[in-house]
Amino acid sequence: MDNRFVVIMAGGNGERFWPESRKALPKQFLPIVGDAPMLTQTINRLKGMVDPKNIFVIAGEPHRSVIMDICPDLDPAKIIGEPVGRDTAPAVALATTLVSRENPNAIFAMLPADAVIHDAKNFCSVLESAFILAEAQSVLVTIGIKPTFPATGYGYIQKSNAEGIYAGLQSYSVSRFVEKPSLEKAKEYLASGDYYWNAGMFIWSVNSIRAEFEKNCSSLWKSLISVNEALDNGESLSDILAREYPTIEKISVDYAIIEKADNVAMIESTFDWDDVGEWSAIERHNKLDAEGNCFQGQISGLEAQSNIVYNREKSHLVTLLGVEDLIVVHTKDATLICKKEKSQEVKNLVKKISASDNLTDFV
C-alpha cells in the first residue's frame, strides 16, 4: 500500500450551513451529520485502505490549525493550506506535485471532505477496485453514484461500454459529463439507467493525471512546476504558495481536465452517498417524529409538522407552534428561519450579511 495515497479536499467558506457553519469553522469541520466532524468521518472511513502517513488534506490556510486539532493522527506537514481559494484544478495539480515527491509511481485518490457515507465497508471495496484499475491502466477513474431520485443539484456521468472487472466490480468507459440538469432532464437520466451522480471522487496515477494537465491545462501545470523547483531549492511550501497561488487560474478540475479527457473510466458505487449540500438534507439522516419533524437539540413543538430544527445550545429551548415546512437553526449568536424550499438560497443570505459592514462578525 506504500504507493497508494489519498488527498482530501477540505476547502469551503461555510455558507450553505450558516449559521452553524462559518468562515472560521465550515461544514467539513463540524458534525452536521453524525457525532464526529465530517472530515474526521472521511478519514476514519479509510482505515485499513491507506496508511495514515499517506493522507494529505488541502484546505484554506486559516483552517490548518482546526484540522490539526480534530485530526491529531495526520502528519502536520501533509495538511496543506491554500492562501486563497482557486477551485479544484489547482488543488489537484498541487496534490499531484506533492504526492509525486513522496512516490513518483503513486496512485492517489482525490476525495471531498464532507460526503455522508454510512456504508464504509462497501466504500472501501469500491475504492479498492478503483485503485486496482488506476494501477492497471492509464485512465482517470471516477466513482459514479447510482441516482435514487431526479436530482437537479448534482452533475451527472453518462456511462458507455462495459470494460474490465477489477476486484469483482465492473468498470465502464465514460461517454460524457453533464452539468446540473433541469428537472425534466434529470427524470430522463434517472429513467435511462445510464446516468450516475458525479460525486467528485477521482482515482488516478501520478503519471496519468500529469499527462492530462500537460495536454489540456498546460499553463496551470507550468505554475506548479515552479512550485516543485522552489521546493527543490529548500523554500518552504507555505512561502511558495503565498507567492505563487494567487496568480494561478481559478478553474475546476471538471472543466480543466475531466470533461476534455478521453480516458475516463467509471466504477459504480455500491455504497450510500449524500452530498448534504443544504440544511434540508439533514432530515434524510435523522429520525423524524410522528409529525415528520427533524429535531436536533432542545426543541419542543405543538401542531408543528415537517420542520427541521437544529439547536446545539443546550441551555436554550427552541419551540414551534402551528408552523410547517420550516428550517430553524439556532446558535449562540445567530438564528436562521426559512422555508425548506429556500434552503439552497442560504448562501445568498450570507452574501448579503457579508456585505453589511456592521454584520461581518456573524459570517
Phi, psi and omega per residue, in radians:
M1 nan 0.020 -3.070
D2 -1.126 -0.364 -3.131
N3 -1.658 0.083 -3.139
R4 -1.825 2.277 -3.137
F5 -2.278 2.773 2.996
V6 -2.274 2.337 3.046
V7 -2.050 2.113 -3.095
I8 -1.791 2.195 3.109
M9 -1.558 2.013 -3.028
A10 -2.180 0.570 3.083
G11 -1.431 2.929 3.112
G12 2.517 2.687 -3.025
N13 -1.847 -0.019 3.078
G14 1.321 0.553 -3.064
E15 -1.522 -0.723 -2.952
R16 -1.308 -0.360 3.113
F17 -2.004 0.488 3.008
W18 -1.143 2.550 0.103
P19 -1.631 -0.010 3.062
E20 -1.156 -0.721 3.130
S21 -1.650 2.352 -3.125
R22 -2.313 2.986 3.090
K23 -0.978 -0.699 -3.099
A24 -1.300 -0.392 -3.095
L25 -2.596 1.351 -3.107
P26 -1.239 3.022 -3.053
K27 -0.836 -0.735 -3.031
Q28 -1.136 -0.246 3.129
F29 -1.873 0.257 -3.100
L30 -2.165 2.719 3.071
P31 -1.493 1.057 -3.113
I32 -1.042 -0.758 3.006
V33 -2.198 2.170 -3.096
G34 1.658 -3.119 -3.041
D35 -1.686 -0.173 -3.111
A36 -2.063 2.733 3.062
P37 -0.955 2.594 -3.077
M38 -1.006 -0.720 3.120
L39 -1.092 -0.752 3.119
T40 -1.058 -0.728 3.106
Q41 -1.076 -0.714 3.132
T42 -1.080 -0.768 3.132
I43 -1.179 -0.742 -3.140
N44 -1.082 -0.542 3.140
R45 -1.128 -0.367 -3.055
L46 -1.593 -0.015 -3.090
K47 -1.026 2.264 -3.116
G48 1.545 -0.254 -3.130
M49 -1.655 -0.761 -3.040
V50 -2.387 2.397 3.073
D51 -1.084 2.299 -3.134
P52 -0.917 -0.535 3.132
K53 -1.227 -0.200 3.131
N54 -1.793 0.319 3.112
I55 -1.858 2.177 3.014
F56 -1.862 2.633 2.964
V57 -2.234 2.233 3.081
I58 -1.933 2.142 -3.080
A59 -2.567 -3.123 3.050
G60 -1.209 2.493 -3.117
E61 -0.902 -0.708 -3.129
P62 -1.114 -0.265 -3.059
H63 -1.726 0.018 -3.122
R64 -1.037 -0.736 -3.107
S65 -1.179 -0.630 3.092
V66 -1.080 -0.792 -3.125
I67 -1.107 -0.717 3.122
M68 -1.107 -0.575 3.128
D69 -1.244 -0.771 -3.041
I70 -1.553 -0.245 -3.138
C71 -2.254 1.156 -3.029
P72 -1.153 -0.305 -3.120
D73 -1.431 -0.185 3.128
L74 -1.341 2.618 3.024
D75 -1.260 2.062 -3.118
P76 -0.958 -0.521 3.137
A77 -1.206 -0.282 -3.138
K78 -1.776 0.173 2.987
I79 -1.734 1.814 -2.947
I80 -1.746 2.200 -3.133
G81 -1.775 2.083 3.045
E82 -1.412 2.219 -3.140
P83 -1.180 -0.498 3.044
V84 -2.502 2.660 3.097
G85 -1.333 2.313 3.132
R86 -2.268 0.410 -3.124
D87 1.202 -2.960 -2.894
T88 -1.500 -0.459 -3.113
A89 -1.110 -0.835 3.058
P90 -1.061 -0.619 3.107
A91 -1.117 -0.711 3.122
V92 -1.182 -0.737 3.115
A93 -1.085 -0.732 3.094
L94 -1.119 -0.747 3.109
A95 -1.052 -0.734 3.132
T96 -1.059 -0.755 3.120
T97 -1.075 -0.821 -3.056
L98 -1.269 -0.698 3.128
V99 -1.160 -0.696 -3.124
S100 -1.137 -0.493 3.075
R101 -1.223 -0.495 3.077
E102 -1.344 -0.739 -3.096
N103 -2.761 1.885 -3.082
P104 -1.149 -0.194 3.113
N105 -1.902 0.370 -3.024
A106 -1.264 2.678 2.901
I107 -1.950 2.323 3.126
F108 -2.435 2.622 3.102
A109 -1.797 2.440 2.978
M110 -1.842 2.067 -3.074
L111 -2.212 2.509 3.015
P112 -1.279 2.685 -3.072
A113 -1.445 -0.291 -2.849
D114 -2.150 0.361 3.067
A115 -1.349 2.542 3.043
V116 -1.656 2.056 3.098
I117 -2.377 2.002 -3.123
H118 -1.511 -0.539 -3.049
D119 -1.585 1.380 -3.072
A120 -1.137 -0.593 -3.113
K121 -1.072 -0.864 -3.135
N122 -1.252 -0.533 3.043
F123 -1.036 -0.803 -3.135
C124 -1.139 -0.599 3.099
S125 -1.114 -0.763 3.129
V126 -1.178 -0.728 3.131
L127 -1.112 -0.667 3.081
E128 -1.059 -0.797 3.104
S129 -1.036 -0.746 -3.134
A130 -1.142 -0.715 3.091
F131 -1.075 -0.775 -3.122
I132 -1.107 -0.742 3.112
L133 -1.091 -0.783 -3.122
A134 -1.180 -0.467 3.068
E135 -1.325 -0.562 -3.040
A136 -1.463 -0.539 -3.041
Q137 -2.365 2.717 3.081
S138 -1.477 1.298 -3.094
V139 -2.284 2.816 3.006
L140 -1.769 1.992 -3.047
V141 -1.695 2.353 3.023
T142 -2.194 2.737 3.110
I143 -1.830 2.099 3.134
G144 -1.648 2.325 3.135
I145 -1.691 2.099 3.122
K146 -1.096 2.091 -3.060
P147 -1.215 2.519 3.118
T148 -1.955 -0.156 3.063
F149 -2.761 2.830 -3.081
P150 -1.333 1.329 -3.078
A151 -1.271 2.347 3.073
T152 -1.776 -0.071 -3.102
G153 -1.704 0.017 -3.126
Y154 -2.035 2.656 2.899
G155 -1.365 2.822 -3.087
Y156 -2.192 2.696 3.047
I157 -2.037 2.257 3.047
Q158 -1.740 2.086 3.139
K159 -1.402 2.781 3.108
S160 -2.138 -2.138 -3.037
N161 -1.311 2.551 2.980
A162 -1.235 2.347 -3.136
E163 -1.991 -2.330 -3.084
G164 -1.400 2.966 3.077
I165 -1.908 2.272 -3.066
Y166 -2.255 2.116 -3.093
A167 0.912 0.675 3.074
G168 1.459 0.007 -3.116
L169 -1.995 2.449 -3.120
Q170 -1.334 2.384 3.008
S171 -1.860 2.720 -3.136
Y172 -2.322 2.597 2.916
S173 -1.327 2.770 -3.090
V174 -1.904 2.271 -3.140
S175 -1.420 -0.817 -3.119
R176 -2.935 2.875 3.001
F177 -1.915 2.466 -3.092
V178 -2.170 2.375 3.105
E179 -1.253 3.061 -3.107
K180 -0.927 2.113 -3.026
P181 -1.599 2.987 2.952
S182 -1.236 2.911 3.130
L183 -1.084 -0.700 3.135
E184 -1.064 -0.789 3.126
K185 -1.158 -0.708 -3.139
A186 -1.064 -0.660 3.086
K187 -1.134 -0.691 3.091
E188 -1.095 -0.759 -3.132
Y189 -1.086 -0.754 -3.126
L190 -1.101 -0.744 -3.100
A191 -1.199 -0.551 -3.061
S192 -1.220 -0.583 -3.090
G193 1.406 -0.016 -3.109
D194 -1.755 -0.053 -3.055
Y195 -1.977 2.492 -3.106
Y196 -2.278 2.648 3.042
W197 -1.221 2.456 3.076
N198 -1.574 1.890 -3.073
A199 -1.571 0.013 -3.140
G200 1.221 0.504 3.087
M201 -1.879 2.173 -3.086
F202 -2.333 2.521 3.124
I203 -2.355 2.293 -3.098
W204 -2.818 2.889 3.037
S205 -1.469 2.739 3.051
V206 -0.953 -0.771 -3.095
N207 -1.165 -0.671 -3.109
S208 -1.173 -0.810 -3.092
I209 -1.301 -0.569 3.069
R210 -1.077 -0.752 3.140
A211 -1.062 -0.641 3.134
E212 -1.243 -0.643 3.068
F213 -1.123 -0.784 -3.135
E214 -1.102 -0.566 -3.106
K215 -1.439 -0.766 -2.951
N216 -1.973 -0.193 -3.100
C217 -2.623 0.982 -2.969
S218 -1.158 -0.611 -3.103
S219 -1.144 -0.703 3.108
L220 -1.159 -0.718 -3.119
W221 -1.118 -0.661 3.103
K222 -1.075 -0.607 3.095
S223 -1.102 -0.625 -3.135
L224 -1.366 -0.437 3.040
I225 -1.084 -0.676 3.114
S226 -1.152 -0.567 3.057
V227 -1.105 -0.779 3.140
N228 -1.078 -0.758 -3.138
E229 -1.123 -0.701 3.130
A230 -1.150 -0.644 3.073
L231 -1.112 -0.690 3.094
D232 -1.067 -0.525 -3.125
N233 -1.505 0.081 3.040
G234 1.590 0.092 3.127
E235 -1.314 2.587 -3.136
S236 -1.286 2.562 -3.115
L237 -1.070 -0.705 -3.114
S238 -1.091 -0.704 3.109
D239 -1.175 -0.678 3.135
I240 -1.117 -0.835 -3.090
L241 -1.151 -0.657 3.108
A242 -1.054 -0.581 3.138
R243 -1.462 -0.767 -2.967
E244 -1.581 -0.638 -2.945
Y245 -1.098 -0.703 -3.135
P246 -1.077 -0.346 -3.115
T247 -1.582 -0.135 -3.071
I248 -1.394 2.508 3.137
E249 -1.061 2.407 3.084
K250 -1.592 1.957 -3.062
I251 -2.787 2.571 3.127
S252 -1.412 2.685 3.117
V253 -1.188 -0.458 3.085
D254 -1.086 -0.871 3.140
Y255 -1.212 -0.737 -3.024
A256 -1.263 -0.665 -2.974
I257 -2.216 -1.043 -2.880
I258 -1.051 -0.795 -3.084
E259 -1.273 -0.247 3.128
K260 -1.709 -0.349 -3.047
A261 -1.301 2.572 3.117
D262 -1.922 0.263 -3.125
N263 -2.254 0.740 3.129
V264 -1.627 2.290 3.094
A265 -2.061 2.684 -3.116
M266 -2.275 2.451 2.957
I267 -2.051 2.297 -3.101
E268 -1.303 2.385 3.113
S269 -1.212 2.600 2.990
T270 -2.082 0.271 -3.113
F271 -2.104 2.824 3.062
D272 -1.285 2.697 -3.122
W273 -2.733 2.472 3.050
D274 -2.609 2.319 3.125
D275 -1.332 -0.292 -3.026
V276 0.602 1.169 -3.038
G277 -1.503 -0.168 3.117
E278 -2.762 2.983 -3.029
W279 -1.009 -0.592 -3.085
S280 -1.094 -0.333 -3.091
A281 -1.285 -0.375 -2.994
I282 -1.238 -0.355 3.123
E283 -1.213 -0.282 3.080
R284 -1.294 -0.213 -3.033
H285 -2.162 0.230 3.134
N286 -2.390 2.676 -3.141
K287 -1.209 2.357 3.098
L288 -1.699 2.607 3.073
D289 -1.414 -3.083 -3.056
A290 -1.090 -0.393 3.134
E291 -1.698 0.146 3.110
G292 1.399 0.284 3.112
N293 -1.513 2.517 3.017
C294 -1.898 1.792 -3.089
F295 -1.914 2.201 3.077
Q296 -2.165 1.846 3.132
G297 1.994 -2.822 -3.109
Q298 -1.398 1.721 -3.026
I299 -2.512 2.507 3.033
S300 -2.446 2.437 -3.133
G301 -2.365 2.628 3.066
L302 -2.372 2.230 -3.089
E303 0.932 0.663 -3.139
A304 -2.051 2.313 -3.031
Q305 -2.337 2.467 2.993
S306 0.959 0.704 3.098
N307 -1.802 2.705 3.011
I308 -2.027 2.097 -3.137
V309 -2.263 2.234 -3.058
Y310 -2.199 2.011 -3.064
N311 -2.475 1.847 3.131
R312 -1.695 0.111 3.085
E313 -1.512 1.777 -3.013
K314 -1.140 -0.422 -3.123
S315 -1.604 0.111 -3.079
H316 -2.149 2.327 3.101
L317 -1.805 2.254 3.027
V318 -1.827 2.286 -3.136
T319 -2.163 2.585 3.104
L320 -2.239 2.432 3.119
L321 -2.403 2.057 3.003
G322 1.145 0.568 3.136
V323 -2.196 2.781 3.128
E324 -2.571 2.727 3.073
D325 0.992 0.676 3.095
L326 -1.896 2.714 2.910
I327 -1.986 2.203 3.093
V328 -2.226 2.133 3.118
V329 -2.174 2.098 -3.089
H330 -2.019 2.251 3.024
T331 -2.204 3.132 -3.055
K332 -1.144 -0.392 -3.072
D333 -2.298 0.053 3.136
A334 -2.747 2.630 3.127
T335 -2.345 2.353 3.083
L336 -1.928 2.335 2.992
I337 -2.328 2.131 3.103
C338 -2.675 2.879 3.028
K339 -1.279 2.577 3.117
K340 -0.933 -0.727 -3.064
E341 -1.139 -0.232 -3.134
K342 -1.759 0.146 -3.003
S343 -1.090 -0.544 3.129
Q344 -1.290 -0.163 -3.130
E345 -1.702 0.066 3.121
V346 -1.000 -0.652 -3.137
K347 -1.075 -0.555 3.094
N348 -1.205 -0.624 3.070
L349 -1.128 -0.722 3.131
V350 -1.101 -0.693 3.094
K351 -1.067 -0.689 3.112
K352 -1.144 -0.742 3.113
I353 -1.096 -0.722 -3.138
S354 -1.075 -0.540 -3.103
A355 -1.399 -0.157 3.141
S356 -1.629 2.048 -3.049
D357 -0.969 -0.590 -3.064
N358 -1.581 0.061 -3.091
L359 -2.110 0.042 -3.038
T360 -1.106 -0.386 3.123
D361 -1.224 -0.189 -3.072
F362 -1.706 0.080 -3.137
V363 -2.005 nan nan
